[in-house]
Amino acid sequence: MNVKLRCPASQTGGCPVSLTVWGLCHTNPAESYSTNTTVPNDGVWHTYGYNTPAFIYNHNCLQWTVYNNHTWKNLDVDFGTLHCYSLSCPPYP
């Protein structure tokens, strides 16, 4: 997972965020891995990357989220990518 984030210089302190990758499949339980970081309040775009450990189950759908649990902090999200190397799960009926 790679994502570009920006915290405005007008914020007091950096913008704490949680980056999460979810593995989903209709035949297996959902799984997720997260990491926390703080985007500096310098008004500049920063690229953050997160490589998850291997998922326990096979999944046919992955999604990523950027969560800022401080509603008083503004956070800009510009671009994100999720690279998948192998996915296998029975197709939906």
C-alpha positions, 0 to 999 in steps of 0.5 A: 500500500502506498498513499500520499497524505498532507497535513496543513501547516495551519494545524497545531501538531501533526495529523495522526493516521491509521493505514489499514489493508483489509482482506475480504472473501465470501468464504473466509473471515475478513482480516486486516493489518494496520500501522499508525503514523503521524503526517507532519503539519508542513503543508507538503505531500508525503508518500507513506508505504505499508507492506502487510504480513501475509494474510492467513486466508485467501481473499479475492478482494482487498481494500485500504483505508486511511483513518484520522480519528481526530476530527479536529485535524484536517488531512488531505489524501491525494493518491493511493495504490495497493499492489497484490501479488497473488489472490485466490478464492472461489468465485462468487456463486 
